[in-house]
C-alpha cells in the first residue's frame, strides 16, 4: 500500500479541486486556466528526484525516468486551488482592469516581472549548489516581491493567500502521516535538507506551500489584467 501513497496524495488534492470546481461555477474559468498553466511544472520532477525526495510512483516511472503521472496531477490541482483559495474564503471575484489603469508606471515592468521566478530559479540552480527545492522557494518568493511592486493592490491576497494555502497544505500533507508515519523518513532526502519536521511535515514542504500560495494567489490577476472586487452575492446582501 505504501507504494501508492504518492498516487493517493495526488488524487486526494485533485478531489479537493473537483469539489470546488463542481460547487463554485463562478470560479471554474479561473481554476481551469490556472490548472492548465501549472500542470506542465509537474514535468520538472527530475530536478527533485532523488536529490529532494524519491517516492514510489505509478509504474515506477519516477525511479526509471524521473518523471511521474502523480506530479502532473498534483500540479494541475494545486494550480487551480491556489489561484482561488483567497476568493473562496473572503467571497471575492475578479474583474477586468480598466484600460486606463494599465498605463500606470508600475505596469511598465509587467512582462519582465512575470519572468522573474524562472530566471531566479535558473540562476540559483546553475550557479549554486542549493537543493532545487530551495531554488524553487526562493524563486517564487522573489517573484512574489516583484509582483507586489507591480500590483500593490493585491498585497492582501498575496500574503493571506500564502498563509491559507500553507494551512490547507499542512492538513493535506498531514492527513496521510497517521497511516504511514515513516513515509517522510523513507522517501525524503532529509540529510540534504534542514531535517526540521513540524508535526511530521518537512519544513521545506511548508516553505514551498507558503511561497507557492503567495505567488499563485496573484498570478491569474497579474497575467490577465484582473483585479478583485466583492462577490455580487455579498454585495447584494450588504445592500
ABEGO torsion letter per residue (X at the ends): XAAAAAAAAAAAAAAAAAAAAAABAAAAAAAAAAAAAAAAAAAAAAAAOAAABBBBBBGGAAAAAGBBAAAAAAAAAAAAAAAAAAAAAAGBBBBBBBAAAAABAAAAAAAAAAAAAAAAAAAAAAABABBAAAAAAAAAAAAAAAAAAABAAAAAAAAAAAAAAAAAAAAAAAAAAAABAAAAAAABBAAABAGBBBGGBBAAAAAAAAAAAAAAAAAAAAAAGBBBBBBAAAAAAAX
